[in-house]
Amino acid sequence: MPFFLRVLLASVLITHAALLAAQAGSQDDSNGQLELAPVVIDGKTLFRLRGITSYPAHVRAATVRGRILRVARDRSIDPDSLTLKSGDDVTEIQAGDYTVLGVTDVDAEIEGIGRKLLAESYSARISMAITEFRDERSRERLLTNAGVALVTTLILALALWGVLRGYQFLARWSERRVQKSIEALAGKSYNLFHAGQMWRIFSAALKLLRLLLIAVIAYFYLNAVLGLFPWTRPLAVTLLSMVLTPLKAIGTGFVAALPDLFFLLVLILVVRAGLKLIRAFFTGIHHRRIRFESFDADWAMPTYKIIRILVIAFSVVIAYPYIPGSDSLAFKGVSVFLGVLLSLGSSSFIANTIAGLTMTYRGAFKEGDMVRIGDVVGRVDDIRLMVTRVITPKNETVILPNSNILNTDVINYSSRARKEGLMLHTTVGIGFDTPWRQVEALLLMAADRTEGILKKPPPFVLQKELGDYAVTYELNAACADEGQMLKLYSALHGNIQDVFNEHGVQIMSPRYVSDTEKPKIVPPENWYAAPAKPPG
């Protein structure tokens, strides 16, 4: 049979045998009963051999490889002179009197073809490998490959020189053009980002591009040069597989994941559309275009946020099985690890979040209200899911965790002040020798003098306590602006002192043990003692 026909026949039979072996191997390998080992010559796999417990496949493959190399190095043996010697249960491939490989009925049965036909295909592949082995080690081929390697090295040097010169050109051009553009952009954006940092990022990107180009050029150079010589070809094959294997895995995985990715894309689009409809609905409630009798408009956006979280969580549950790699042990391990971290570190987070949601429907206050929360008095600046920010009259920002607010008494000065007025109240102690009607009149006079105190509802006085040494009177007066509460208290206290001093009535707070010789009052001529200055 002509040599090229033998090679063609061997290729067809080996391919057919490989397919059958893959099918058989997928079954037998799962049971751990079948072992395959390749016979590799100069980085090329000729065929795969089976083994048994006493003669493992890798030992058999290594033995056959050594025999083929021995024949290949003996140039007195013609590659086309390989013969087949058939016995009862084995067909031997021989080079002269030297046996290279014995093909058994078991080999043929596993491959699914006849023993003689399988032996002929193995013989053709071995003959071709011997011919290539000798040809690649011939003086002419080695000299030619050496010349190709030299030219390739020169091309490498030229490519590296071009990359370095190109990088230098880009660096100088960037300093002239790009750096100025970045500085101008930073100025127009009112220094939203720092020009120096952006320039360093751009320079680092150029250096990374240079490094990647050098790495790619070096890779292709090594792969080409190492592949020229039979001794280094296995390294070239290894380098090639290091790149092709991941790329093949990525491509195969991407193609296999396309249906799941399409499902995830459709799910994302549906969820986004649904969230937009839900947001439009609750926005209408928030702006009072849609009204419900027992649903406050202020609850609309917090309720939308809760529903959005629930919808997204439900969508994630649906999407999880369709995420590529979700069934892998690594993905499951990372999921469990993140779950443990959340469970250990999210107790306060969940507590504050639930407290924030509870406060929304509790309606204790809203943004802009003047409140007292514990010892903090100020205006509510921002209500977040976890914390609430309060601005005090001294312009201090106080951050209060929502879980603390939920367990604290809250006084809201603004909730009724805008409609009915906020009632300010202060107390004074006056001796029993002063007529109570006079005291009430003086307190009402002080309230009337204070700007910002409402006439309606009118101020009033309560006698709260008949103490051991004094009567405690409480003045109550309404104001419309709760934000001026502290200033109004100060002005009201000042007017109370002035009115009582004018009429010679001593304020007994704090209480005393015995009467003094003279009443403790400030005469009018001393009202503006230095360094105080009279009005006008």
RODREN-300336 format. One record per residue: x, y, z of N, C-alpha, C in turn. Coordinates in steps of 0.05 Angstrom, whole numbers, plus 32768, in hexadecimal, padded with zeros to 4 digits. Layout:
N
XYZXYZXYZ...
This chain:
536
80117FE88000800080008000801280198000800C802D7FEF801C80467FEE801C8053800980328063800E8036806F8028801F8083802E80188094801B800480A880217FE8809C80277FE3808480197FC98077801F7FCA806B803B7FE1806180437FE38057805E7FDF806D80737FEB8084806E7FE7809B80807FCA80A380827FBD80A6806A7FA180AD80697F90809980787F95807F80737F86806A80817F8A806C809F7FA3807080A67FA9807280C37F9B808980D07F9A80A080C37F8C80B880CE7F6F80B280D27F6280A680BD7F4580A180BF7F40808D80D67F50807880D77F4B806380EB7F51806E81077F66807D810A7F6D808981247F57809B812E7F4C80AC811B7F3780BE81237F1E80AF812B7F17809A811B7F00808981227F05807B813D7F1D807181417F238064815A7F22807781717F2B8090816D7F2B80A481827F0E80AA818B7EFC80AD81777EE080B2817E7ED4809B818E7ED9808281857ECF806B81937EDC806981AF7EF5807081B07F03806F81CA7EF8808481DD7EF1809B81D37EE580B081E47ECB80A781F07EBA809981DE7EA1808F81E87EA5807981FC7EB7806681F57EBC805082087ECA805A82217EDD806C821D7EEC807782347EDA808682477EC58094823C7EB380A3824E7EA4809082607E9F807782567E91806482667EA4805582797EBA804C826E7ECC803B827E7EDB804C82927EE38065828A7EF28076829D7EE1807D82B57EC7807F82B27EB6808582C97EB7806F82DD7EBC805682D47EBE803F82E67EDA803B82F07EED804A82E57F09804882ED7F16802E82E47F0C802182CE7F16800782C57F28800A82AC7F278021829F7F35802482857F48803C82877F618038827F7F75804C82807F81805182647F83806A825C7F8E807182427FA7808082467FBB807B82357FD4808982367FDD808F82197FE580A882137FED80AF81F8800A80A781F2800F80A081D9802B809B81CF803280B581C0804580C481CC804C80DF81C1806980DE81B7806B80E8819E808680EA8191808981078188809D8115819380A28131818C808981438190807B813E81A58064814F81AC804A8147819D804B8133818C8033812B817D802981108187800F810E818C800480F581957FFD80E3817E800980CB817E800480B881687FEA80A9816D7FE7809E81847FCE8090818B7FCF808B81AA7FB9808081B47FB7807B81D07FB4805D81D57FC1805381EA7FC2803781F07FB48032820A7FA9801A820C7F9C801182247FAF800082357FA97FFC824E7FB97FEC825F7FA87FDA82707FB67FCA82807FA97FB982937FB67FBE82AE7FAC7FB182C27FB77FB582DD7FD47FAF82DF7FDC7F9882D37FF97F9082D5800A7F9E82C07FFE7FAB82AD800D7FB982987FFF7FD4829280027FE882A47FF3800182A17FF7800E82867FE4801F827F7FE4802C82657FFC803E82618004804D8276801A805F827380358050827080378039827C804F802982798050801E825D8039801482538039800A8238803F801F82238033803782278038804D821480558055821480618057822C807E805E822E808F804982208088803082238098801A82178096801C81F8807E802081EE807A802281D18088803B81C68087805181D58095806981CC80B3806481CA80BF805681DE80DB805181DD80E3803F81C580D1802C81BF80D7801B81A880D6802A818E80C2803C818B80C0804D817380D9805E817080E1806B818680F9807C81848112806B817D811480538187812B80428180812B803C816381148036815881138030813B8119804A812B810E806181348112807A8126812F80828125813E807C813A815B8083813B816C8070812A8161805981258170804581158169804A80F78179805980EA8173806180CE8176804A80BA817F803380C48181801C80B28166800F80AE8153801680BE8137800B80BC8127801F80AB811B8014809681098024808580EE8027809280E3803F809580C9804280A180B38033809380B68030807880A28022806880A48004806A80B97FFB807980BD7FDE807B80B07FD18093809F7FE180A180917FD680B8807E7FC080AF807D7FAA80BE806C7F9380B6805A7F8C80CD80457F7D80C680327F7380DA80357F5580DC80367F4B80F480387F2F80F980207F27810B800E7F1880FF7FF57F11810D7FF77EF6811A7FED7EF681337FEC7EDD81427FCF7ED781497FCB7EC5815C7FB07EBE81647FA17ED481727FAF7EE281847FA27EF781937FB17F1281937FC57F1581827FD47F2E81807FE07F3181647FE07F4A815C7FED7F51814280057F648149801D7F5B814280357F6A8149803D7F7C813180447F95813880507FA78125806E7FA58128807D7F9C811380997F96811580A97FA7810280C17FAF810B80D57FBC80FA80EC7FA880F880EC7F9880E280FF7F8280E080F67F6D80F381097F65810581037F51811980FB7F5E813480F97F79813480F57F88814D80D77F8E814F80CA7F86816580AE7F8B816980AA7FA78175809A7FB8816880957FD38171807C7FD4818380677FC6817A804D7FC78188803D7FAE8182802F7FA58197801D7F8E819380017F9781977FF07F9381837FD37F9B81847FC37F82818A7FB47F8381A07FA57F6B81A97F877F6E81A07F797F5781A47F5D7F57819E7F4E7F6A81B07F587F6D81C97F4A7F8081DB7F4C7F9C81D17F647FA481C77F687FBF81BB7F547FC381A57F527FB081937F407FB2817C7F237FB381857F1C7FA381987F007FA281A27EF87FBD81AE7F0A7FC881BE7F047FE281CB7F017FF881B67F137FF881A17F12800C818C7EFA800781797EF07FEF81787ED97FEA81687EDF7FE3814B7EF97FDC81457F007FD4812A7F107FBA812B7F167FAF81147F257F9681147F427F9A811D7F4D7F8381287F687F8581327F7D7F8B811D7F7A7F7F81057F8D7F8380F07F8B7F9F80E57F737FA980E37F6F7FC580D97F7B7FD980ED7F777FD481077F827FE6811B7FA07FE5811A7FAC7FCD81177FC97FCB81157FD47FD980FD7FC67FD880E67FCF7FE780CE7FCF800580D37FBA800F80E07FB9802C80E67FCF803480F97FD58024810E7FEB802A81208005802981118009801580FF8022801380F08026802B80DE8011803480D08014804B80BF801B806480CF800E806780E78015807F80F78032807D8102803B8065810A805680628113806A806880FC8064805E80E48076806280CD8078808080C78061808E80C8806280AB80C3807180B980D9806F80B180F2807D80BE8108809B80BA810580A480A280FD80C0809C80F980CC80AE80E380BC80B080CD80C580C180B680C980DD80BF80B580E980CE80B6810480D780CD810880EB80D180F480FC80E680F58110810180F88103810680E880EE812080E980E08122810380D0810C810B80C3810D812280B28113813B80C28106813E80DA810A815680EA8125815780F78134814180F8814F814181038164814080ED815C814280D58170814380BF817F815D80BF8197815C80B481A7817580B4819A818B80A5818E8185808E8182819A807E816B81A8808D81598197809A814381A280A8814C81B380C0816081A980CF816A81B880E6817681D380DE818681D380C8819181EC80BE817B81FF80B6816781F580A881518206809F8142821180B7813C820080CA812E820A80E2813E821E80F28159821980F3816A822C81008169824780F38169824780D88167826080CA814C826E80CF8136825E80D0811C826980D6811C827580F3812982668105812A82708120813A828A8122814F828D8112815F82A58112814F82BC8108814182B780F1813082CC80E6811A82D480FA810E82C0810780F982C6811A810482D68131811C82D0813A812982E0814F812D82FD814781368301812E8139831C8124811E832B81238109831C811A80EE8328811A80E6832F813680EC831E814A80E68323816680F4833D816F810E833F8169811D835781718111837081658109836E814B80FD8385813D80E2838C814A80D28377815080B8837D815C80BB8389817880CE8380818880D2838B81A280DC83A881A080EE83AD818D80F883C8818880E083DA818080CF83D0816F80B783E0816680A583E6817D80A083D2818F808F83D681A6809B83EC81B980B583EA81BE80C183FD81D080C1841981C480C8841B81AA80C78435819D80AB8440819C8098842F8196807C843781968073844181B1807B843381C68074843C81E18080845781E78099845B81E080A6847581E58097848B81D6808F848581BD8080849981AD806584A081BA8057848B81C2803D848F81CF8040849E81EA8056849881F9805A84A68212805F84C4820D807084CB81F9807584E781F4805C84F581E9804D84E781D8803584F381CD802084F681E3801F84E481F5800B84E6820B801284FD821D802C85028222803385188233802C85338226802D8534820B8026854D81FD8008855181FB7FF9853C81F57FDD853E81EE7FCB853582057FCE851B820D7FBB850F82207FBD851D823B7FD5852382457FD7852F825F7FCA854A82607FCD855A824B7FC08574824A7FA2857182497F99855D823A7F7C855882387F70855082537F7F853F82627F768537827C7F75854F828F7F898560828F7F89857882A07F72858A82997F6D858E827F7F57859F82777F3C859382807F398579827D7F21856C82857F1D856E82A37F33856B82B27F31856D82CF7F28858982D77F32859E82C97F2A85B982CF7F0D85BE82C87F0385B382B27EE785B782AA7ED485A982BD7EDE859382C97ECD858482DB7ECF858E82F87EDB85A682FC7EDF85B183167EEE859E83297F038592831D7F158580832C7F05856983397EF1855F832A7EE3854883337EF5853083367F0A852E83257F1E851A83287F39852883257F4E851B83307F69852783317F77852083177F818535830A7F8F853282F07FA8852082F37FB7852483097FCF8514830D7FC984F6830F7FB384EF831D7FAC84D383207FA384C883057F9484D782F67F8B84CD82DC7FA384C982C97FB684DA82CA7FCE84D782B97FDE84BF82C17FE084BA82DC7FEF84A282E47FE0848982DB7FC5848982DC7FB6847282D37FBB846D82B57FBB848382A57FBF848182897FDB847682837FEF84808291800B8477828D800D845A82948000845182AA8001843582B27FF48424829C7FDE842E82907FD1841F827B7FE3841B82627FF38430825C8006842E8246801C8419824C8026841A8264803A8406826C802F83EA826B801783E78274800A83CC8274800683C382577FFF83D582457FFC83CE8229801783C5821D802C83D38224804783CC821B804E83B08225804983AB823E80508391824A8040837A823C8027837F82368016836A822980208365820D8028837A81FE8032837681E3804C836581E4805E836C81F78077835D81F9807183408200805F833C821280588320821A804D83108203803B831D81F3802F830F81DC8044830881C78055831C81C1806B831781AD807D830181B78085830281D1809782ED81DB808A82D281DA807082D181DF806282B781DF806282AB81C3805B82BB81AF805A82B08193807682A9818A808A82B9819380A682B2818B80AF8297819680AA829481B080B2827A81BD80A3826381B08089826781AB8079825181A08084824A8184808B825E817480948259815980B0824C815980C28257816980DE824C816980DF8231817680D2822D818C80D28213819980C581FD818780B28205817780A581F2816680B681E9814E80CC81F7814980DC81F0813280ED81D7813680F481D1814F810681BB815580F881A6816480FC818D815E80EE8177816B80F381748189810B817C81918111817A81AE8101818E81BF80FB81A581B380ED81BA81C380D081BC81BB80C781AC81A880AB81AD819F809781A881B6809D819581C8808A819181DE808581AA81EF809A81BB81F2809781D48200808481E781F1808781E781D6807681F881C5805981EF81C8805581D481C7803A81CA81CA802E81D281E5803F81D081FA803681D88215802E81F5821680408207820A803982238209801F822981FA801C821B81E48003821F81D47FEB821681E37FED81FF81F17FD681F582007FCF820782187FE4821482237FDF822682397FCC823D82317FCD824582187FBB825B820E7FA2824F82027FA5823B81F17F8E823181E37F7A822281F67F84821482097F728206821B7F5F8218822B7F69822E82377F56824082447F43824E82307F4E825682197F3D826382057F27824F81FB7F2F823681F77F1B822281EF7F07821E82047F10821C821D7EFD821982347EEA823082367EF5824982337EE4826082347ED08261821E7ED9825B82057EC7825B81EE7EB1824581F17EBA822D81F97EA7821881FC7E93821E82127E9D822982287E8B8230823E7E78824682377E82825982277E70826F821F7E5A8265820D7E61825481F97E4D824A81E77E39823981F77E43822982097E31821882197E1E8228822B7E28824082347E19825182467E06826482387E078265821D7DF68279820F7DD8827782167DCC825F82177DB0825E821E7DAB8269823A7DBC8263824D7DB8826D82687DBD828C82697DD18295825A7DD582B282587DBE82C1824C7DB282B482387D9A82C0822B7D8382C2823F7D8082AC824F7D6B82AC82637D7082C282777D8982C582807D8F82DA82947D8A82F682887D9182FA826E7D8C831482627D6E831A82617D5E830682597D41830B82597D37831082757D41830282897D38830682A47D3F832282AE7D57832C82A77D5F834782AF7D4D835B82A27D47835882887D35836B827B7D1A836C82877D0F8354828D7CF4835282997CF4835F82B57D08835982C57D09836482E07D0C838382DF7D1D838D82CD7D2083AA82CA7D0683B782C27CF883AB82AF7CDF83B782A77CCB83B682BE7CCA83A082CC7CB8839E82E37CBE83B282F97CD883B682FF7CE083CA83137CD983E6830A7CDB83EC82F07CD3840782E67CB5840B82EA7CA583F782E47C8883FA82E87C8183FE83067C8F83EE83177C8A83F183347C92840C833E7CA9841683347CB28430833C7C9F844683337C958444831A7C82845883107C69845883217C608440832A7C48843F833A7C4C844D83557C62844683637C678452837D7C6F8470837B7C7B847883657C81849483617C6784A4835F7C53849883517C3984A583507C2C84A8836B7C308494837C7C26849683987C3584AC83A77C4F84AC83A37C6084C083B17C5884DD83AA7C5284E183917C4B84FC83887C2C850183897C1F84EE83967C0284F0839B7BF184F183817BFC84E5836C7BEB84E283547BDA84C983567BE384B683677BD3849E836D7BCF849F838B7BB6849B83947BB0849E83B07BA3848483BB7BAB847D83D37B9F846783E27B97847283FD7B80846A84077B768476841F7B87847184377B918459843B7BA0845284537BBE844E844D7BC8845984377BE4845784307BF08473842E7C03847A84407C0F849484407C22849784287C2184AF841C7C3284B484057C5084B2840C7C5784B884257C7384B7842E7C7D849A842F7C6B8487842F7C73846B842F7C7A846084147C74846F83FF7C75846483E47C91845B83DC7CA5846D83DE7CC0846783D57CCE845283E77CCB845384027CD6843D84127CC98422840B7CAF842284067CA2840983FE7CAC83FF83E37CB1841283D17CBD840A83B77CD883FD83BB7CE8840883CD7D0383FD83D27D0183E183DD7CEE83DC83EF7CEB83C183FA7CE383AE83E47CCF83B683D47CC583A483BE7CDC839F83AA7CEC83B483A47D0283B083917D16839C839C7D1C839D83B67D2F838983C17D23836D83BF7D09836A83C57CFD835083C37CFC834583A77CF6835783937CF6834F83777D118346836E7D26835683757D41834F836D7D4A8335837A7D43833183947D4B831883A27D3D830083957D238303838E7D1582ED83817D2182E883657D2982FC83577D3582F9833D7D5082EB833F7D5F82F183547D7982E483587D7582C6835D7D6082C0836D7D5A82A383727D54829583587D4482A283477D3D8296832D7D558293831B7D6782A8831B7D7D82A883097D94829783127D968290832C7DAD828283367DB4826883267DA0825683217DA8823E83127DB2824382F67DAC825A82EB7DB4826082CF7DCE826F82CE7DDA827682E47DF4828482E47E0A827082DC7E1A827682C87E2F826382C07E42825D82D77E46824482DC7E58823B82F27E4B823A830D7E30823E830E7E23823E83297E23822283357E25820E83257E2581F2832F7E4181E883367E5681F983337E7181F183397E7681F283577E8981E283607E9081E2837D7E9C81FD83867EAB820A83747EB88224837B7EA28239837F7E8F823A836D7E79824D836F7E69824983897E63822F838E7E54822983A67E64823083BF7E7F822B83BE7E8F823283D57E90824F83DA7E93825F83C57E93827D83C97E78828683D37E62827A83C97E47828183D37E44827C83F17E4D826483F97E4C825D84157E5D827084267E758276841C7E878289842B7E7B82A4842E7E6F82AF84197E6282C9841B7E4A82C8842D7E3B82B2842C7E2482AF843E7E2C82AF845B7E4382A184617E4C82A1847D7E5582BD84867E6382CB84747E6C82E7847A7E5482F884807E3F82F6846F7E27830784737E198300848D7E1782E684927E0982DE84AA7E1782E784C47E3282E784C37E4282EF84DA7E44830D84DE7E45831C84C77E4A833884CA7E32834A84C47E1B833F84BF7E04835084B67DEF835384CB7DF4834B84E47DDF834D84F97DD7836A84FE7DEB837C85027DE5839885067DDA83A584ED7DE4839C84D67DDA83A784BC7DBC83A184B97DB5838784BE7D99838084BB7D88838E84D07D92839084E97D83839E84FE7D7D83BB84F67D9283C984ED7D8E83E584E57D7C83E884CD7D7F83D584BA7D6E83D684A27D5083D284A97D4B83BE84B97D2F83B984C27D2583D184D27D3683DC84E37D2D83F484F27D27840B84E07D37840F84CB7D32842484B87D17842184AA7D12840884A17CF8840384947CE1840684A87CE583FE84C17CD0840184D57CCA841E84DA7CDF842F84DC7CDB844B84E17CCB845984CA7CCF844F84B27CC1845B849B7CA38458849F7C9A844184A77C7D843C84AB7C74844584C77C87844984D97C80845484F37C78847184F17C84848084DF7C7D849C84DB7C8584AE84F17C9B84A884FF7CA384B885167CAD84D4850D7CBA84D584F67CC484EE84EC7CCB84EA84CE7CD0850084C17CD984FF84A57CEE851484A17CFA8515848A7D10852884857D06854484877D15855584957D0E8571849A7D01857684B47CF9856184C37CEC856484DD7D00856B84F27CF7857C85067D078582851D7D00856E85337D13855F853D7D0E8549854F7D21854985667D19853A857B7D2B853385907D2C851485927D448509858E7D4784EC858F7D5B84E785A57D5284DE85BC7D6384DB85D37D6D84F685DC7D8784FA85DC7D92851485E47D99852685CC7D92851D85B47D99852C859C7D81853C85937D848556858F7D6F856785857D7A8573856B7D6A857285567D72857D853C7D5E857785267D65857F850E7D53857B84F77D5D856284E77D49855184E07D50853984D17D59854084B57D72853984AF7D7D854084957D7A852A84807D7D851084897D7C84FA84767D7484E184857D6284D184797D5A84B884857D6284A284717D768492847A7D80847C84697D75846284747D7B844C84667D718432846E7D7D842984887D968432848E7DA4842984A67DA7843F84BB7DAA845884B37DB0846E84C57D9F848684BF7D9C849884D27D8F84B184CF7DA284C884D67DA384DC84C67DB584F384CB7DA4850A84D67DAE851684EC7DA0852D84F97DB4854484FB7DAB855C84F27DBB857484F47DB28584850D7DC4858885207DBD859685397DBD85B485347DB285C485477DB385E185447DCF85EC85427DE285DD854C7DFF85E6854B7E0C85DD85317DFB85D3851E7E0585CA85037E1785B285057E1185A185197E1F8588851C7E0F8572850E7E1C855F85017E0F854984F57E11853085077DFB852685107DFA850F85217DEF84F785127DFE84E185117DF684C985037DEA84B685187DD084AF85157DC2849E85287DBB8484851A7DC4846D85247DBC845385197D9D844F851D7D90844585097D738442850A7D6A842F851F7D7B841B85257D748408853A7D73841685557D84842A855A7D83843985737D6A844B85747D648457855D7D4C8469855D7D33845A85627D32844185597D1A8430855C7D14842B857A7D29842B858A7D26842585A77D28843F85B87D25845685AB7D28846F85B97D0F848085B67D07848F85CA7CF184A285C87CF884B885B57CE684BE85A37CEA84D3858F7CD584E985937CDE850285957CCC851985977CCE8528857D7CB7852B856F7CB6853985557CAA8554855A7CBA856985567CB18584855B7CA2858F85427CA58582852B7C9B858E85127C81858285097C79856B85137C62855D85087C48856D850A7C44857C85217C2C858C85257C3285AA85257C4C85B185257C5285CE85287C4985DE85107C4985D284F87C4285E084E07C2485E784DF7C1485D684EC7BF785DB84EB7BEC85E885047BF585DF851C7BEA85E985357BFE85F885457C1785F9853D7C2C8606854D7C3885F485617C5285F985677C6185EA857B7C6085F985957C5785EB85AB7C5485F885C57C6E85F885D47C7A861085D87C91861385E87C88861686057C98860C86187C90860D86347CA9861086457CA7862286597CBD8627866C7CB1862C86887CC08627869C7CB6862A86B87CC7863E86C77CB9864B86DB7CC7865D86EE7CBC865787097CCC865C871E7CC38659873A7CC0867587477CA8867C87517CA28696875D7C98869187797CA086A3878B7C98869F87A77C7A86A287AC7C72869787C37C55869787C97C4B86B487CF7C5D86C687D57C5586E187DB7C4E86F287C37C5286E787AB7C4C86F587927C3186EA87887C1E86FC87827C0486F387797C0686E2875F7BF986CC875F7BFB86BB87477BF086C7872E7BDC86D887317BD086E6871A7BE586F9870E7BF58706871F7C0A871887157C1F870887067C2686F087117C3A86E087047C3186D786E87C1886CE86E77C0E86C686CD7C0D86DD86B97C0586F486C27C05870B86B07C21871286A67C35871086B97C50871686B17C5A8702869C7C5486E986A07C5D86D4868D7C5086D886727C3686DF86727C2986E486587C3486FD864B7C3C8711865B7C488729864F7C63872286427C738711864F7C8C870986447C8886FA86297C7486E886287C6E86DA860F7C6586ED85FA7C56870286017C4C871585ED7C63872685E27C78872A85F27C8F873A85E87CA2872A85D67CA0870F85D67CB286FE85C77CA986FB85AA7CB9870585987CB38702857B7CB586E585737CA186DB85647CA186BF855C7C8D86AF856B7C8386B985827C6E86AB85917C5386B185847C43869D857F7C2A86A085727C1586AC85857C0386BC857A7BED86C7858A7BD686B2858C7BD486A185777BC1868B85777BCF867185717BCC865E85827BBD865F859B7BCB867185AF7BBB867D85C17BC8869185D47BD8868285E97BEE869085F27BFE868486087BED868186217BF5866E86327BE78669864B7BFC866086607BF38662867A7C04865C86907BF7864686A17C07863386AA7BFF861E86BC7C0F862086D67C00861C86ED7C0E861987077C1385FC870B7C2C85F487087C3385D787087C3885CC87247C4285DD87377C4985D187517C4985E787667C3E85E0877D7C4185F187957C5785E687A57C6F85F087A27C8685E587AF7C8A85EE87CB7CA085E887D87CA685EF87F47CAB860D87F67CB8861987E27CC1863487E47CB6864687CD7CAA863A87B87CA2864987A17C8C863A87927C7E864987817C6A863D87707C76863B87547C73862487487C7E861F872D7C69862587187C70863A87077C5E864286F27C6A863886D77C58863086C57C61862786AA7C54863886957C64864686857C5B8656866F7C5B864586567C44864486487C418636862F7C3A864986187C4A864986037C46865B85EC7C4D864D85D27C3E865185BE7C41864385A57C52865385917C61864485817C718650856B7C6B864085517C6F864D853A7C6A864185217C82863485147C9A863E851C7CB3863485107CC2862485257CC1860A85237CCF85F985377CED85FC85357CF78605851D7D138608851A7D1F861F852B7D0D863285337D16864885437D11864385617D0B862A85687D03862385837D17862D85987D31862785947D45862D85A77D48864C85AA7D47865A85947D49867785957D31868385A37D1A8678859E7D02868385AB7D03867E85C97D0D866685D17D10866185EE7D22867685FA7D39867C85ED7D4C868F85F87D3F86AB85FB7D3186B385E57D2486CE85E67D0D86CE85FB7CFF86B985FE7CE986B886117CF486B9862E7D0A86AB86337D1686AC864E7D2086C986547D2C86D686407D3586F186447D1E8704864A7D088702863C7CF1871386417CE4870E865C7CE486F486657CDA86EE86807CEA86FC86957D0586FB86927D15870986A67D10872786A67D0E8733868F7D098750868D7CEE8757869A7CD9874986937CBF874F869E7CBE874D86BC7CCA873886C77CC9873486E47CDB874986F27CF1875186E67D02876686F17CF3878086F17CE5878686DB7CD6879F86D97CC287A286F07CB5878D86F87CA0878E870C7CA9878587277CC48782872B7CCF877C87457CC7876187507CC3874E873F7CBB873387487CD4872187467CDA8715875E7CF28704875F7CEC86E887547CFD86DE87437CFB86C287397D0986B0874C7CFC869D87577D07868C876D7D15867487637D19867187497D288659873E7D458661873B7D58865287477D54863A87577D4A864187737D3F862D87807D328632879A7D48863987AF7D3E864687C47D51864F87D97D47864687F47D58864988087D51863F88237D43865488347D4C866E88327D3F868388427D3D869C88317D2B86AE88397D2686C7882A7D3F86DA882D7D4486E888187D5A86FC88197D4F871788227D628728882B7D59874388347D4C8753881E7D57875088067D4D875F87EF7D45874B87D97D30875187CA7D29873F87B47D3F873D879F7D44872687947D59872287807D4E872987657D4D8743875F7D44874D87457D598760873A7D58876587207D6A877787137D5B8790870C7D6287A887187D5487C087127D5887C986F57D4587D886EA7D4787E086CD7D6187EE86C67D6C87FF86D97D84880E86D27D9C87FC86CE7D9B87E286D77DB187D086D47DAC87BB86BE7D9787BE86AF7D9187AA869B7DA787A986857DB387BF86807DC787C0866A7DE387C786767DE987BA868D7E0487BF86997E1987B586867E3187C286877E4787BB86757E4E879D86787E54879186627E58879C86477E3F879B86357E27879686417E0E879686317E0987B286267DFC87B3860F7DF687CD86027DD887CF85FF7DCC87E686057DAF87E986027DA787E885E57D8E87E085DF7D8587DF85C27D8587FA85B67D8A87FB859C7D8A8814858D7DA488228590
